[in-house]
Structure formats: C-alpha cells, structure tokens
Amino acid sequence: MTEQKDQTPAQPQPPSEPEQQNRLYPEDQAKVDAFVSRGINSVERKPFRPLRLLVILMVIVVGLSLFSQLLARWAGIY
C-alpha cells in the first residue's frame, strides 16, 4: 500500500500590479484613451465635496419641513 498525499489544486496567484493595469490590447487602450479625452469627458471638474452636498440637503429638508408646518397651521390642520 502506498500513502496518498492530499492533492489539492494549487491556488492561482493573483496577477501582479502591472498585469492588473494593462488588461487591454494597446489598440483597444488607444481607443479608450481617445474616447476619454474628447467631449464631456475632457472637461476638468472641481473635486467632489460631500460635506457641501450634505449641508445643501439638510437646508432643503429643513426648509421643506418648515414650509409644511406653516402650511398645516395656515390650513388649520395642526
């Protein structure tokens, strides 16, 4: 009798960093670069400011809440 070792298949190694970045053929990458550099994609934008968005949303919600309270008092419901 011979002993059988546990034969588990080797796990594939994740691709190295340069391989992860270059997944397209050069001609396809050139098409992507050309598309990204024209039209609306070529416009420089200001950085996203999440706190500003949060403040704007809070002002809108508070404003609508106050308006609904005033409307309810005016209508005699509240």
C-alpha positions in Angstrom: 0.0 0.0 0.0 1.2 3.4 -0.8 0.2 6.5 1.0 -1.6 9.1 -1.0 -1.0 12.7 -0.2 -3.8 15.2 -0.1 -3.7 16.5 -3.6 -5.3 19.9 -3.7 -5.0 22.0 -6.8 -2.7 25.0 -6.4 -4.5 28.3 -6.0 -3.8 30.6 -8.9 -1.7 33.6 -7.9 -3.4 37.0 -8.4 -1.9 38.9 -11.2 0.9 41.3 -10.4 0.3 45.0 -10.3 1.5 45.8 -13.9 -0.7 42.9 -15.2 -3.8 44.3 -13.5 -3.3 47.8 -15.0 -2.8 46.6 -18.6 -5.8 44.4 -19.4 -6.5 45.8 -22.8 -4.6 45.4 -26.0 -2.6 48.5 -27.0 -5.0 49.4 -29.9 -8.0 49.0 -27.6 -6.4 51.1 -24.9 -5.7 53.8 -27.5 -9.4 53.8 -28.4 -10.4 54.2 -24.8 -7.9 57.0 -24.3 -9.2 58.8 -27.4 -12.8 58.5 -26.1 -12.0 59.7 -22.6 -10.1 62.7 -23.9 -12.9 64.1 -26.0 -16.3 65.7 -25.4 -17.8 65.8 -22.0 -15.1 63.5 -20.6 -12.3 66.0 -21.3 -13.8 68.8 -19.1 -11.9 69.5 -15.9 -14.2 69.2 -13.0 -14.0 70.6 -9.5 -13.4 67.9 -6.8 -16.4 66.3 -5.2 -17.3 67.9 -1.9 -19.5 65.5 0.1 -19.9 67.9 3.1 -21.2 70.6 0.9 -23.8 68.2 -0.6 -24.8 67.2 2.9 -25.3 70.8 4.0 -27.3 71.6 0.9 -29.6 68.5 1.5 -30.0 69.5 5.2 -31.0 73.0 4.2 -33.6 71.7 1.7 -35.1 69.2 4.2 -35.3 71.8 7.0 -36.8 74.3 4.6 -39.5 71.9 3.3 -40.2 70.8 6.9 -40.8 74.5 8.0 -42.9 75.1 4.9 -45.1 72.1 5.6 -45.5 73.2 9.3 -46.6 76.7 8.2 -48.9 75.3 5.6 -50.5 72.9 8.1 -51.0 75.8 10.6 -52.5 78.0 7.9 -54.9 75.3 6.8 -55.9 74.7 10.5 -54.8 71.1 10.5 -52.1 71.4 13.1 
